Amino acid sequence: MKTHPNASHSRRDFLNSLFAGVLGAGILQVARHRSAWAQALSSAATPGDFEIQKVAGDVYFALAQPWALPNSNAAIFVNSADVSGKPM
């Protein structure tokens, strides 16, 4: 392996690279845990967390209650290709 004659790799360069790698891996690990936590919260929604209102023909509005932790509103469009009338 050839290196440039004026190139020098110091211990400081190595430690900086190592630190950056460890820091990056730590950030990715935290992001993975936060993502799993958010998915667990979103799947834990109970029927009392939203008030479903019919807006028009096959259009509904899900209004999040103020006490619901994953507090967000949603529009629901019902069509035969995506929503079935069968209970789960």
Protein Blocks (a to p, Z undefined) as FASTA:
>chain_A
ZZdfkbccdfklmmmmmmmmmmmmmmmmmmmmmmmmmmmmmmmpcfklpccddfblmlcc
ddddfklmklccddddddfklpccbdZZ
